């Protein structure tokens, strides 16, 4: 996904990558297949979006 995000960003698109709890290197040991992850997305979208 990172390669695709970099490609789209280079093409001028806004890109938001979210690392959900209990996936990849995030803390946690269980996933909810969308239930709690939706809360992660909502919480992130409440924060100001800034360019790196």
N, C-alpha and C positions, 0 to 999 in steps of 0.2 A: 504494500500500500504506500510505503514511503516514496518509492520511485514514481508512482502515479501522482502522488501529491506534489512532488517536486516538479514534475512535468507540467501539471496544471498551473502551479504557481508561476513557473517561468513563462507560461502563456498568458499571464495576467489575471488568472482567476484567484479569488479568495479561497483559502484552504483552511479548514479547522480539523485538527487531528485530536482525537480523544482516546486516552488509554484508560479503559474501564478497570474498576477494581477487580482483583483476582485474575487479571489477564496480563500476559507478558511480564513486566517487572513491577507491576503495581502490587501493593499489599492486599491481603485477603486470601481466603482459601476456597471460597465457593462463588459460583456465578448463578444468576437467576434467569438467564436466557431472555433478558429484556425488561423484566419488572423493575429491578433496582437500577439497571443501566440507564433506563429512561430518566431517572432522577439525576444521574450523573450528567447527562446531556443538558437537562433543564438548568441545573446549577451552573454549569459552564456558560450557558447562554445568558445568564443573569449578570455575568461579569463583563466589564468593558473588553471589547476585542481590540487588540493592538498588534501592529506588525512587529516581527522580531527585530 
